Amino acid sequence: MQGVIEKKTEKGFGFIKNDEHEKGIFFHATSLVDVEFDDLKEGDQVEFDLEETPRGLNASNVTRL
């Protein structure tokens, strides 16, 4: 699945915007592959796997395109 980094926080997490989902998809710095959290910028295009958790949708295996 693909999307765009919509928001990043200073606490090591953020949200990905995707055309298929209204709400931003949560991601954590530990879910990034081959990119450091500090190197990722809002607006960057990413590819990720989607996981459904009790708290909502989470992105995993996030890579920058």
Secondary structure, DSSP 8 states (H G I E B T S, - for coil): -EEEEEEE-TTSEEEEEETTEEEEEEEEGGGBSSS-GGG--TT-EEEEEEEEETTEEEEEEEEE-
